């Protein structure tokens, strides 16, 4: 990698996706300097989420854009800032966020949402907002598209400043990666979206990283019964280590999952969390919540076109359903405090890192996720 010079282009390594399901190509690319209200970051650690996997596989036709640099869970250091950026400077320790916060729009000023008018999560966006252009290009000048406001599978990346969060320099960057997506999403869904009460019962469907973060959040809030549902029996041990009280493997049942949940939780759980991105699973999660007051929180990313597997009349039984984006955290204003809470031991972040590999082995990391062998594989850049 070339040594960086403020305001100049940088040549560095990145993992480029050239087509659906094609192996990522680790090659040298060119990264432009940040423009107005943009930040260029040196990525030190990144990890792979199922959202990256889905985009790489091209599951949603409308969201396809290649060549592209994927990745949205990461941590790093600010290399340079563009005109107008006053809250960040070179050397700051930061984490990128896919759901930005400008702090000025009507959405950011509202206490009822963590979405931003301009910088909210947008899987269709693949260029920078300023000029509609890419900040990445191949060495022969062809543009490379962006992903989820972040594009972290690169030694350097350029983001809108609204999507960069400054954290305590004492925070371990190799663990703060998780706050970019999975940990904040799962814990926040419990704390901010559902507002789980002490002594309540919780079920979550899908023991991936987000699901296990739900366990962490529920345990921290004092939930008395935490039921995990997954078809992979290997997930049980990890779940129990974090705080799982009961485990259901649907493959071993002779009746619907929701009936088993009702047996365990005496009529259904107070809160259910769908973390699988599967419509059949979503329906089971909904039916597992208690008649009269149960709340289902949707966290899984569902391919389009998909409609809720519910009849409107079912809602008159008192059950409610809602989705949660980034755990309803306002990234820029609330994540720094959450990072400090994690430093103080709120979450067992170490339990989420199942593998560590050098960046050049990113395709191996994808394969581990596909095979269900990894929770989070930390890549060192």
N, C-alpha and C positions, 0 to 999 in steps of 0.2 A: 504493500500500500504506500502511496506517495505521502510524504509529510504534508499536513494540511497548512494552508495559508488563508487567513481570514479574507473572505470575499472572493476567493478563487475556487475553481472546480477541483474536486478531489477524485482521484482514481482509487478504487478500493474493491474488495471482494464482496460479492452478493450471490445469493442463491436465486436464480431466475427460473420462473415457471413459464415454459414456452407453449404448453398445451395441456389439456385435461388429462391427468394421469401420467403424463410424461415425467421421467426423473428430472428433478431440479438440477440445473446446471450451475455449478459454482464457478464463477468467472469474474474477471475484472470488469467493472462498469464505471461510468462517470456520474458523479453526484454534483449537481449545481449548487451554488451558494444560496442561502435563504433570502427570499424576497421580503417585502414589507409584511410585518407581523408573522414571520416564519422563523423557525429555529432548526439549526442543523445539529444533530446529535451523533456522538460516537457510541454505538451500541456495544456493550460489554457482555451482556447475557441476553439470550432470548429462548423461548420455549414454544412448543407446538400445541395448539388447541384443535379440537374437532372442527371448529369453524374454519381454520386454515385447511384442514383435511378436506372439508366439503368444497371449499373454493378451488382447491387444487384438482379435485376430481371433477369439477364442473357440474355439480349436482343441480344447480339452478341455471337454466339456459340464459335467462335474462341478465345474470350477473357475470357472465363470462367476459373476461378481458385479458388477452395475452399479447405479448409477453408481460409478465407481472411479477412484482416482488411482494410476496405474501408476508405473514407474520404480524402479530399485534400484541404479544406478551413479551415485554423486554424491560431492561433497565440500562442506564448509561450515563454519559456525561455530556453536557452542552459543549459543542465545539465553537459555535458562533451563532449570533442572532441577527435577524434582519431589522430594517428600519421600524421604529415604533415599539419594539419589544422592550419593556422596562422592568418586568417582574422576573426576568431570567438573564443570566450572564454566563460567559464562558467559564467552565469548571464546575457549574452547579450539577449536583447529582439529581437525576430525574427519572421518571417513568412515563412512557407514552400512554395515552388513553384513547381508545377508539370512539368514546362518547364524550366529545369535548364540552367545554364551558367557557363561553366568551365573557360572561359576567355582566353583560350590558343589555341583552335582548329581553323581551317580555317573558320569555321562557325561563331564562337564567334568574330573573328577579322573582319568579314565582316560587313559593314554597311547595307547590303541588306537583312539581315535575323536576326531573334531572336532565331533561332533554334541552338542547340548545337549538335555536332557530337555524343557525348556519352550520354548526359543527357536530350535530348529533350523529350517532352511528348511521352510516349509509353504505350498504354493500354495493350499490350501483355506482358510487363515486370512484373514479379512478384517475383523476387529475387534481391539481391544486386549485383552490377556489379563486385565488388572486387573478390568474390569467388563463385558466383552463388548460394549462400545459403541465408536462411531467418534469420533475426535477432529476429523474433518472434517465440515463441513455446508455446504449451499448457503446463500445469504443469506436464504432464507425458511425455514431450519431443517431441511431434509431431510438425513438422513445420507448421507455419501459413504464408500464402503468403502476399506479399506487394501489394500496389496499387498506380499507378500513381506517383511513386517516393516519396510518402508522407505518406500514411496510418495514418491519424490523428484521427481516432476513437479509440484512446488509450491514457491513461494518459502519457505514454512515447512512443516515436517512434524514429527510427534511419533512417537518411537520408544521402545521399551523400552531402558533403559540397557545391557542385555546386547548390543544390536545397534548400539552406537556405539563407535567406536575413536578414541582420542585419538592424534594423530600430531605429529611435530616441527613447530613453527610455521614453520620455515624451508622445509618441504617445499612444492613448488609445487602448490597445490590444483587447478590446471587440468590436472594430470597424475595426481595422486593419485586422481582419479575412477576410473581404470582398476583400482585395487586393490580397488574395491568388488565386482568380479566377474571380468571376462575375464582380466586379467593374473594375478591371484592364482590363478584356477582353472587356467589353462594351465601356468604355471610350477610351481605347487604339485603338479600331477599328475605332473610329471616328477621333481621333487625329493623330494616327500614320499610320493606314492603308489607310483610305479614305482621310485623310487630308481635312476634311470638311471646306469649306470657309464661312466666314460671309455672311449672306444674302441668303444662299442657302436653298434648300428644302430637307427634309429628311423623309423617311418612314421606319418604322421598324415593323417587323412581329413577334409577340410574346412578351407580356408584362410581362415576368418573370424578374428575377433579372438582367440578362444580357441585356435584351431589355430595361429595365428602366435605366441601366447604359449608354446605347446608348443615351437615352434622355438627361441624365446629360451631356454627352460629347458634344452633339449637341447644347444644350443650352449654354454651356460654350464657344463654338466656334462661337456663334452668328447666328446660323441657324434661318431663319425667319419663316419657316413652319416645324413643327415636327408632323408627322402623325403616330399614333399608330394603329396597326391592331391586334385584338384579339377576340376570340369567348366568352370570359368571361367578361361580362359587369362590374363585380366588380372591374376590373383592371383600369377602367376609372379614378376614383377619385384619386388613387395613382399616375397615370400618369400625371394628371393635376397639382397635387401638385408639381411635379418635373419639369414640363415644357412642357407638351404635348399641342399642339395647336388644333389638330383634332383627332377624334377617329372613327374607322370603325369597326363595328361588322359584319363579313361576313354572319352570320346567318340572318341578317336583310336586306340583299341586294337582289335585283332581277336581278343583273348582276355581272359579275366577279369583284373581288376586284381591279384588276389593272385598270379597266375602271373607278371605283370610285376615285381611287388615281389620275388618269389623270384629272378627273373633278376638283378635289380640287387643284392640283398643275399645272394646265394649260399645259397639255401635258405629265406630268410625273415628278418624283422627280429627283434631281441631284444625290442623293445617297439613296440606299435602303439597309437595313440590315435584313438578314434572321436569326432569333434567335429561331426557333422552331424545327429544325431537322426533317422537313417534306418536301418531294420532291414536293408535290403539292403547298405548301406554297412557296418553293424556286422558282418555276416557276412564281408564281404571283408576287413575289418580283422582279424578273428579268424583267418581263413585265411592272412593275410599274415604272421602271427607264426610264428616258427620252431618246427617240430616238436620236441618234447622239453622246451623251456624258455620258449617265447615267452609274453609277457604282454600282454594287451589291456586297455586302460583306457577305460571308457565315460565320455564327458563330455557327449555330446549329450543334449538333453532330448527324450524320446520321448513322443508322444501316447498316451493310454490308449484302449482296452486294447491293449497290445502285449506280446508275449512274445519272449524271446530266440530267435533263429533258429538254434538249435543242438540237436544231439542229445546227450544226456548221455554217450554212448559216445565222442564226439569229444574229451571232456576227458581221456580215458585216454591220449591221445597226448602228454600232457605240457603242452599249452597251458593257460594259465589266463586267466580273465577277471574283472575287478573294476571297480567304479564309483568315481568320485572326486567328492566334494562340496566345493566351494570349495577345491580343491587340497589337501584335508586340512590346511589351515591352521586352527589355533585362533585365531579372529579377534582377540579382545581381547588375548590374551597374546602372540601371535606376529606379528601384522601390523605393529605399530610398528617392530620390527626389520627386517622386510621392506621397509617404507617407506624406512628409512635406507639399506638396500642399494640400493634403486632410486635414491635421491638420489646414491649413490656410483657410479652408472653400470652397475649389474647388467643393466638392461634398457633397450632403446631405445624409451622410452615415446612419444617424439615420432612415431615411425613408425606408431603405432596411431591417431592422430588424423588422419583424412582430410578432415574438414570441420568448420567452426565456424559456428554460426548463433545468432541471438538466440532466446530461449525462445519468443517469439511465433510462430516459424516451425517449431514442433515437428512439425506435419503434413508439412512439406517434408522434415524429417529422417527421418520414418518412410518416406516414399516413396523416399528415397535408399537406405535399407536394403532395402526390398522389391525394388528394381531391381538390387541387388547393386553399387551404385556407391560405397557408403561402408563403411568398416571400423568406425570409431567417429566419430559426429558429436557434437561437444561443443556443448552448449547453454549459453549464458550467461544467468543469471537476474539 
